């Protein structure tokens, strides 16, 4: 298992060598940010610079090649001004799913309001509904369905946040906090993470449950 604290220490040290005082923020997202990492989990590291040009991306790429576990490093790189002007519906999830390492992104809270959370829920559900119907009819791919349930978890987080103003990162804790039908969505999400394969019956029934749930969310949050 990767020692993420040590990895981030190396990442921050090399970033300072490459970008110096241009670094606005470093954070960690995903499974390492939630403390739910497994062997082989991606390292979703966030780097925000004062601005970003193509040469910065080339330097960043070269820097990653000098850091252990380069094959697992992914995440988000951006200029600060671009991120500040991002769609607020996407900034909601970005802000609350990011654990700060260097600096903060609290300024983003000024644009994250109830309407942006509702739009995050609605657009997320629309994407899930469309992709799940398409997958059921055409690809019939359990891997795609697993990814859609992962996306559904973000929608569940947003629904719960809208109801309580509490953002729960950990999947197991989220499952216990929410009520039906979101709890059922989280149950299937966790089951799919633990399974290497999905039976035909489960593929059909879990697709049906996701389509019905996301459809209801679309109707409920359309305004």
N, C-alpha and C positions, 0 to 999 in steps of 0.2 A: 504494500500500500504506500502511496506517495505521502511524504510528510509535507502537507500543503503549506504549513507555516514556513518551513525552510525554503520551499519552492518560491513562495511569494517574496521572501526576503531576497533571494537571488534575482528574481524578476525586477523588484523595485531598485535594487542596486544597479543592475545593468541598464534599466530605463533611465535612471539619473545620469549615468555615464553618457548615454546616447542623446537624451533630450533635455538634460539639465533642468533649468527653472521653467521650462515650457510645460511641464507636467501639471495638469489641473486636478487630476483625480486618478486613483487606482482602486479598483474594487474586485470582488469575486462574486459570481452568480452560480446558478445551477446547483448540482448535487454537492459540490464542495462548499458552496455558500450556505447550504442547508444542513451540512453535516451528514448527508446521506450518501456519500460517495462509496463506490465499489471499485474493485480492481478494474482498470481500464476506463474509468469514468473520464469524460472530457474535463479539462480545466478551463472554465468559462471566465477568463480574466477580462476586466474592463480597463482600458487605458483612454483617458481623455486628455487631449493636448489643447493648448491655447488656440491652435488652428491646425489644420491637417492638409498637407499637400502630398502629391504622389511620392515625392522623394522621402517623406516621412514613413510612408508605408514600406518602401524598399528598405529603409534603415531598420524598421521594426521587424520585418521579415528576417533580415540578417541577424538581428539581435536574438530572435527566438531560436535560430539555428545553433546558437552558442549556449542555450539553456537546456538542462536535462528534461527529458520527456517532451521534446518538441512535438512529437506525433499526437500528443493529447491536448496541446494548447489550442484553444479557439477563443471565442468570445467576441467582444465589441471594441472597436477602435474608432475614435471620432474626434473632430474638433468641438470645443465647448459651445461655440455659437450655433453650430448645426444642431447639437443635441438640445439646446435651450429652445429652439424653434421647431422641435419635433412635434408630431401629433400628440396632444396631451393624453389621448386614450391609450397610446402605447407607452408614454412616459409613466403612467400609473404603475404598470407592471414592472417597468424598468427600475423605477425608484425603489419600490418595496421589495424587489427580489435581489437587490444589490447590497452586499455587505461592504462597507467602506474599509479600505486599508490605508490609503493616503488621501487626505482631503475629505471633502463632503460634496454632496449634490443637493443639499437642502433647498437651494434656490429653486429647484424644479417644483417644489410644493406649491409655489405661488400660482401655477397654471393647472394643477391637478385638483379639479373640483368634482362635485357629484355627477355632473353631466359627462365628464370625461370617463369616470368609472362606468357609468351606464353604457357609454359608447364602446368601451373596452369589452363589456359583457356581450353586447349585441353583435359587434363585428366578429368577436371570437366564436360565438355560437353560429353565425352565418357561415363562416369558413368551415367549421366542423360539420355542419349539416350537409353542405354541398359535397365536401370530400368524402363523407361517410356514404352518402347515396351513390356517388360515383364508384367508390371502392366496392360496395356491395354488388353493383351491377356488372362491373367490368374487371378490375384488377383482382378482386376477391383475395386480397393480401392481408394476412393477419398482422404483419409487421406495420402496415399502414394503419390498421385499426388500433394497434398499440400506440402509435404516435398520436392518433387523434384523441385517445383517452388521456394521454399526457397533456395535450392542448386543453382538454376539458378541465383538467385540474386547475389551470390558470383561470378559467371562467368561474369555477367553483370558488376559488380564492376571492375573486372580484365580487361575486354575489354575496359572500359572507362579509366581506369588507363593507359593502354598501349597507348591509343590515346592522353591522355592529361597530364599524370603524376599527376593526382589528384585522390585521393581516397575518395569517398563519402560514409559515413557509413549509413546515414539515408535513409530509403527506399523511402519515399516520395520525398526527394530532388534528389535522384538518378533517379527516374522516370522522373522528370522534366528536368534533365540534359542530359539524353541520347536521341538518335534519334531512329527511327524505324530500325530494328524490336525489338531492346532491350526494347524500351518504352512499347511495347505491352506485352512483357514478364513481366515487372514490374507491369503493370496494372492488369494482371491476378493474379500475386503474391499477390497484395494488396487486390483484390477482394476475393481471397480464405481465406485470414486471417480474413476478416470481416464476412465470411459466415460460418454458422454452418453445412450446407449441400450443396451438389453439385448435380444439376439435371443430369439426364442421358445424355441429349443433351450437357450440358456444359462439362461433364466429357469427352465425345468423342471429342468435338471440341477443348477443352483446351489440351487434350492429343495430338491431331494432331498438334496443333500449337507448342507445346514443342518439339515434335519429329522432326518436320521440322526445327525448329530454331536450336536445338542442332546438328542436322545433318549438317546444313550449317556451324556452328562453327567448327565442326570436320574437315570438308573439308578445311576451310579457314586457320585454324591454325595447320594443320598437319605437317608443316615443322618446 
